[in-house]
Amino acid sequence: MRHLAEVERAWFRRVINAEDVPLVWSVDGDYQAAYDASAATRSETFAAWEAEVEHSRRIEREAESLDVTGYDPRSGEQVSLRLVMSHLVHEYARHNGHADFLREGVDGTVGA
C-alpha cells in the first residue's frame, strides 16, 4: 500500500498535474523507501494511500480529457492521462497478484 500511495502521487500529482511535491515516503526521491514497512503503521499507510487516491481522482475529474499530458522525467517523455490510467490498472493488478501469492502461501487458498 505504501508503494501504491507513491505510485498514485508520482503519476497523477507529479507527472500529470506538474505539482512540485516530494515523494510520500522519501524527501530525497528514493522510491525504495516505500518498501520499508517499519516506517509507518498500518493505519498511517492506508490513510496516506487514501489521500493520494483522492488527489488522483480529483485530477481525473478536473481533466479536460484523457488526452491531457504531463512530463515524465523518468522516461523523458510526455505521457497522456489515458496512458497513466492504463499503467495504474496494470500496476494494481500486478500487486494484487503478489498479495494473492502471499495469501496462498499462508493459508493455501487458491483462486478466491
C-alpha positions in Angstrom: 0.0 0.0 0.0 2.9 2.3 0.7 4.3 1.7 -2.8 0.8 2.3 -4.3 0.5 5.6 -2.5 3.8 6.5 -4.0 2.7 5.4 -7.5 -0.5 7.5 -7.3 1.4 10.6 -6.2 4.1 10.2 -8.7 1.9 9.7 -11.8 -1.1 11.9 -11.0 0.3 14.8 -8.9 3.9 15.0 -10.1 3.6 13.9 -13.8 0.1 14.9 -14.9 -0.6 17.8 -12.6 3.1 19.0 -12.5 2.9 19.5 -8.7 6.3 20.1 -7.0 5.7 17.7 -4.2 8.1 15.3 -2.6 7.5 11.5 -2.7 5.2 10.3 0.0 7.8 8.4 2.0 11.1 10.0 0.9 12.1 13.6 0.8 15.2 12.8 -1.2 13.5 10.9 -4.1 14.3 7.4 -3.0 11.4 5.3 -4.4 12.6 2.2 -2.5 11.8 3.9 0.9 8.2 3.0 0.3 9.1 -0.7 0.9 10.3 0.0 4.5 7.2 -1.3 6.3 8.6 -0.2 9.7 8.3 3.5 8.8 4.6 3.8 9.3 1.7 2.0 11.0 -1.0 0.2 9.0 -3.5 3.0 9.7 -0.9 5.7 8.6 -0.2 3.7 5.4 -3.8 3.3 4.5 -4.5 7.0 5.3 -1.7 8.1 3.0 -2.9 5.8 0.2 -6.5 7.0 0.6 -5.3 10.7 0.5 -3.3 10.1 -2.7 -6.2 8.2 -4.4 -8.4 11.2 -3.6 -5.9 13.6 -5.2 -5.7 11.3 -8.2 -9.5 11.2 -8.6 -9.7 15.0 -8.3 -7.1 15.3 -11.1 -9.1 12.9 -13.3 -12.4 14.7 -12.7 -10.9 18.1 -13.5 -9.0 17.0 -16.6 -10.5 18.2 -19.9 -10.0 14.8 -21.5 -7.8 11.7 -21.3 -5.6 13.3 -23.8 -4.2 15.8 -21.2 -0.5 15.2 -21.0 2.3 15.6 -18.4 6.0 15.3 -18.5 7.5 12.1 -17.1 11.1 12.9 -16.0 12.0 9.2 -15.6 11.3 8.5 -19.3 11.9 12.0 -20.6 8.6 11.9 -22.5 5.2 13.5 -22.4 2.5 11.0 -21.3 -1.2 11.2 -21.5 -3.7 10.8 -18.7 -5.0 7.8 -20.6 -1.6 6.1 -20.5 -1.2 6.9 -16.8 -4.6 5.4 -16.0 -3.8 2.3 -18.0 -0.5 2.0 -16.3 -2.2 2.2 -12.9 -4.6 -0.6 -13.8 -1.6 -2.8 -14.6 0.3 -1.7 -11.5 -2.6 -2.6 -9.2 -3.2 -5.9 -11.0 0.4 -6.9 -10.5 0.5 -6.1 -6.9 -2.9 -7.7 -6.2 -1.4 -10.8 -7.8 1.6 -10.6 -5.5 -0.7 -10.3 -2.5 -2.7 -13.3 -3.7 0.5 -15.4 -3.9 1.4 -14.4 -0.3 -2.0 -15.2 1.0 -1.9 -18.6 -0.8 1.4 -19.3 1.0 -0.1 -18.5 4.3 -3.5 -20.3 4.2 -3.4 -22.4 1.0 -6.5 -20.8 -0.5 -6.3 -20.7 -4.3 -8.4 -18.5 -6.7 -10.5 -16.9 -4.0 
